[in-house]
Amino acid sequence: MLAGLALVCTHALAASVAVRHSALAAPACVRAPSSSRAAVSLKLSKRMALAEKSVDAEKLYVPEEAVGLMKKLASAKFIETAEAHIRLNIDPKYNDQQIRTTVALPKGTGKEVRIAVLAEGQQAEAAKTAGADLVGWEDLVESISKGTLDFDVLIASPPAMPKIAKLGRVLGPKGLMPSPKAGTVSTDMGATVAEFKSGKFEFRCDKQGIVHVPFGKLSFPEADLLSNLKAVQETVDKNKPTGAKGRFWTSMYICSSMGPSLKIDIDALNKMTPVAA
């Protein structure tokens, strides 16, 4: 009986490992392979099915062609966001193979960003002048502790960090905890607020080593989207983890919020020069 139970457990463990392995192997923002696309297409809307027919799943698109096609295929009733999904050859369970950084999109995000600043004195005044939406000290700490989070970015001065420490349970799960690495702990509040207002934001890799980054709105001109996409590529390369070995980029796809994905020719993106303003 014990032998039978051990055999059952062994089969269950093998099945679990197989499922986990297949999940880790699947890249982000990828369309179904041609062999299974017929089955998947039954679940697609007519709009998406039509868009899928215009995309070659096996093709590597140069950035210019991909951005143009992405804009052409956008058919949602709202202005969609352009997204980049980059699979990197890293294992984020190791500290030296993680990415957490900020990117400043030269053409902005197309999104209105609400910024809260925890500072006092001259730093608070500089933040107000730069356009911060909320500026406070003890009053802002108390408001946040009660769960009021009506902002997208929280920037703090160094003297404010002891006060923020007790807000970790509120800010942490929302990804709003200020940190020097994210550029949200600052001694130059005016410049920092201006940067985040103009298109700077934080991103990080997920547990599978994939980076998901918005790079503008589809209402942007193609040249602006290409400039932003190039900035994303350069930022990822600049922040390559020390523990990353071999070929750093595994694959990259771009897509709109509601559109099909297009696989990008990474070498062509690397060679692309920043688009002139």
C-alpha positions as CSV (number, residue, x, y, z in Angstrom):
1,M,0.0,0.0,0.0
2,L,2.8,2.4,0.9
3,A,4.5,1.6,-2.5
4,G,1.3,2.4,-4.3
5,L,0.9,5.7,-2.4
6,A,4.5,6.6,-3.3
7,L,3.9,5.9,-6.9
8,V,0.8,8.2,-7.0
9,C,2.8,11.0,-5.3
10,T,5.6,10.6,-7.8
11,H,3.1,10.9,-10.7
12,A,1.5,13.9,-9.2
13,L,4.8,15.6,-8.6
14,A,5.9,15.0,-12.2
15,A,2.7,16.4,-13.5
16,S,3.1,19.5,-11.3
17,V,6.6,20.1,-12.6
18,A,5.5,19.7,-16.2
19,V,2.7,22.3,-15.8
20,R,5.1,24.7,-14.1
21,H,7.7,24.3,-16.7
22,S,5.2,24.9,-19.5
23,A,4.0,28.1,-17.8
24,L,7.5,29.5,-17.4
25,A,8.3,28.7,-21.1
26,A,5.4,30.6,-22.5
27,P,6.5,34.1,-23.6
28,A,4.4,37.2,-22.9
29,C,2.1,38.7,-25.5
30,V,2.4,35.8,-27.8
31,R,-0.2,34.6,-30.3
32,A,-1.1,31.0,-30.5
33,P,0.9,28.9,-33.0
34,S,-0.7,28.3,-36.4
35,S,-1.5,24.7,-35.5
36,S,-3.8,25.7,-32.6
37,R,-4.9,29.1,-33.9
38,A,-8.1,27.6,-35.4
39,A,-9.2,26.5,-32.0
40,V,-8.3,29.7,-30.2
41,S,-9.9,31.8,-32.9
42,L,-13.3,30.5,-31.9
43,K,-12.9,32.4,-28.7
44,L,-11.8,35.6,-30.3
45,S,-14.1,38.5,-31.1
46,K,-14.7,39.3,-34.8
47,R,-12.6,42.5,-34.4
48,M,-9.6,40.6,-32.9
49,A,-9.9,37.7,-35.4
50,L,-9.8,40.2,-38.3
51,A,-6.7,41.9,-36.8
52,E,-5.0,38.5,-36.3
53,K,-5.2,37.8,-40.0
54,S,-3.1,40.8,-40.7
55,V,-0.2,39.6,-38.6
56,D,2.4,37.1,-39.6
57,A,3.1,35.1,-36.4
58,E,6.4,33.8,-37.8
59,K,7.8,37.1,-38.9
60,L,10.3,39.4,-37.1
61,Y,9.1,42.9,-37.6
62,V,11.4,45.8,-37.8
63,P,10.3,48.5,-35.3
64,E,9.1,51.0,-37.9
65,E,6.8,48.4,-39.6
66,A,5.6,47.0,-36.4
67,V,4.6,50.4,-34.9
68,G,2.8,51.3,-38.2
69,L,0.9,48.0,-38.3
70,M,0.0,48.3,-34.6
71,K,-1.6,51.7,-35.1
72,K,-3.3,50.5,-38.3
73,L,-4.9,47.5,-36.5
74,A,-6.2,49.5,-33.5
75,S,-10.0,49.5,-33.6
76,A,-11.1,49.9,-29.9
77,K,-13.5,52.6,-29.0
78,F,-10.9,54.2,-26.7
79,I,-7.4,55.4,-27.2
80,E,-5.3,52.3,-26.7
81,T,-1.9,52.1,-24.9
82,A,1.2,50.9,-26.8
83,E,2.8,48.1,-24.8
84,A,6.2,46.4,-25.0
85,H,6.7,42.9,-23.5
86,I,10.3,41.8,-23.2
87,R,11.5,38.3,-22.2
88,L,15.0,38.5,-20.7
89,N,17.4,35.7,-20.0
90,I,17.4,36.2,-16.3
91,D,16.1,34.3,-13.2
92,P,14.6,36.9,-10.8
93,K,14.7,34.6,-7.8
94,Y,18.4,35.6,-7.6
95,N,19.1,39.2,-6.4
96,D,21.8,39.8,-9.1
97,Q,19.3,38.9,-11.9
98,Q,16.5,41.4,-11.2
99,I,15.6,44.6,-12.9
100,R,13.9,47.5,-11.2
101,T,14.5,50.9,-12.6
102,T,12.9,54.0,-14.2
103,V,12.6,55.1,-17.7
104,A,12.0,58.7,-19.0
105,L,10.0,58.5,-22.2
106,P,11.1,61.4,-24.4
107,K,7.6,61.9,-25.8
108,G,5.8,61.2,-22.5
109,T,3.3,58.5,-21.6
110,G,0.1,60.2,-22.7
111,K,-1.3,59.6,-19.3
112,E,-2.1,62.2,-16.7
113,V,0.0,61.4,-13.6
114,R,-1.1,62.5,-10.1
115,I,2.0,63.0,-7.9
116,A,2.0,63.3,-4.1
117,V,5.0,64.7,-2.3
118,L,5.9,64.2,1.3
119,A,8.2,67.1,2.2
120,E,8.2,70.4,4.1
121,G,9.8,73.8,3.8
122,Q,11.6,74.7,0.6
123,Q,11.3,71.2,-0.8
124,A,7.5,71.4,-0.4
125,E,7.4,74.8,-2.1
126,A,9.6,73.5,-5.0
127,A,7.2,70.5,-5.4
128,K,4.2,72.8,-5.6
129,T,5.9,75.0,-8.2
130,A,6.8,72.0,-10.3
131,G,3.1,70.9,-10.4
132,A,2.7,68.3,-7.7
133,D,-0.9,67.4,-7.1
134,L,-0.6,66.8,-3.3
135,V,2.0,68.1,-1.0
136,G,2.0,67.5,2.7
137,W,3.8,66.3,5.8
138,E,2.1,64.9,8.9
139,D,-1.4,65.5,7.4
140,L,-0.4,63.5,4.2
141,V,1.0,60.6,6.3
142,E,-2.2,60.4,8.3
143,S,-4.3,60.4,5.1
144,I,-2.3,57.6,3.6
145,S,-2.4,55.6,6.8
146,K,-6.2,55.7,6.5
147,G,-6.0,54.2,3.0
148,T,-6.4,57.4,0.9
149,L,-4.3,56.8,-2.1
150,D,-5.5,59.2,-4.7
151,F,-2.2,59.5,-6.5
152,D,-0.1,57.5,-8.9
153,V,3.4,58.3,-7.6
154,L,4.6,59.2,-4.1
155,I,7.9,61.2,-3.9
156,A,9.5,61.7,-0.5
157,S,12.4,63.8,0.8
158,P,15.0,61.9,2.8
159,P,13.8,63.4,6.2
160,A,10.4,61.9,5.4
161,M,11.5,58.3,5.2
162,P,11.2,57.5,8.9
163,K,7.6,58.6,8.7
164,I,6.9,56.5,5.6
165,A,8.4,53.3,7.2
166,K,5.1,52.7,9.1
167,L,3.1,53.0,5.8
168,G,4.8,50.0,4.2
169,R,1.7,47.8,4.6
170,V,-0.4,50.4,2.8
171,L,2.0,51.5,0.1
172,G,3.9,48.3,-0.5
173,P,1.2,46.2,-2.1
174,K,0.3,49.1,-4.5
175,G,3.9,49.6,-5.6
176,L,3.9,53.1,-4.2
177,M,6.6,52.9,-1.6
178,P,9.3,55.5,-2.3
179,S,12.8,54.3,-2.8
180,P,16.1,55.8,-4.0
181,K,16.4,53.1,-6.7
182,A,13.1,54.1,-8.2
183,G,14.1,57.7,-8.1
184,T,11.2,58.6,-5.7
185,V,13.4,59.7,-2.8
186,S,14.8,63.0,-3.8
187,T,16.7,66.0,-2.5
188,D,15.8,68.0,-5.6
189,M,12.1,67.9,-5.4
190,G,11.3,70.4,-8.2
191,A,13.3,68.5,-10.8
192,T,12.0,65.1,-9.7
193,V,8.4,66.1,-9.9
194,A,9.0,67.6,-13.3
195,E,10.6,64.4,-14.6
196,F,7.7,62.2,-13.4
197,K,5.1,64.6,-14.8
198,S,6.8,64.6,-18.2
199,G,6.9,60.8,-18.6
200,K,9.2,59.1,-16.2
201,F,8.0,56.0,-14.4
202,E,9.2,52.8,-12.7
203,F,9.1,49.3,-14.1
204,R,10.5,45.9,-13.0
205,C,10.6,42.4,-14.3
206,D,8.0,39.9,-13.2
207,K,8.7,36.4,-11.7
208,Q,9.3,34.9,-15.1
209,G,11.9,37.6,-16.1
210,I,9.5,39.5,-18.4
211,V,9.4,43.2,-18.5
212,H,6.1,44.9,-19.3
213,V,6.4,48.6,-20.3
214,P,3.8,51.0,-21.8
215,F,5.5,53.3,-24.3
216,G,2.8,55.8,-25.2
217,K,-0.7,56.1,-26.7
218,L,-1.8,55.0,-30.2
219,S,-2.8,58.6,-30.8
220,F,0.9,59.5,-30.8
221,P,2.7,59.9,-34.2
222,E,4.7,56.9,-35.2
223,A,7.9,58.8,-34.8
224,D,7.1,59.6,-31.1
225,L,6.2,55.9,-30.4
226,L,9.5,54.9,-32.0
227,S,11.4,57.4,-29.9
228,N,9.8,56.0,-26.7
229,L,10.4,52.4,-27.7
230,K,14.1,53.2,-28.3
231,A,14.3,54.8,-24.9
232,V,12.9,51.6,-23.3
233,Q,15.4,49.4,-25.1
234,E,18.3,51.6,-24.1
235,T,17.1,51.7,-20.5
236,V,16.8,47.9,-20.2
237,D,20.3,47.4,-21.7
238,K,21.8,50.1,-19.4
239,N,20.3,48.3,-16.4
240,K,21.4,44.7,-17.3
241,P,21.8,42.8,-14.1
242,T,25.3,41.7,-13.1
243,G,24.2,38.1,-12.9
244,A,22.8,37.9,-16.4
245,K,24.8,35.6,-18.6
246,G,24.7,34.9,-22.4
247,R,22.3,36.6,-24.7
248,F,20.4,39.1,-22.6
249,W,17.2,39.6,-24.7
250,T,15.2,36.4,-25.5
251,S,12.3,37.9,-27.3
252,M,10.2,41.1,-27.6
253,Y,6.7,41.8,-28.7
254,I,4.7,45.0,-28.9
255,C,0.9,45.3,-29.0
256,S,-1.9,47.7,-28.3
257,S,-4.2,47.3,-25.3
258,M,-6.7,45.4,-27.4
259,G,-4.7,44.4,-30.4
260,P,-2.6,41.4,-31.6
261,S,1.1,41.1,-30.8
262,L,3.9,41.7,-33.2
263,K,7.3,40.1,-32.7
264,I,10.2,42.6,-32.9
265,D,13.5,42.1,-34.6
266,I,15.7,42.9,-31.6
267,D,18.9,43.4,-33.7
268,A,17.0,46.0,-35.8
269,L,15.9,47.8,-32.7
270,N,19.4,47.9,-31.3
271,K,20.7,49.4,-34.5
272,M,17.8,52.0,-34.8
273,T,18.9,55.5,-34.1
274,P,16.7,57.7,-31.9
275,V,14.1,59.5,-33.9
276,A,14.7,63.2,-34.2
277,A,12.2,65.4,-32.5
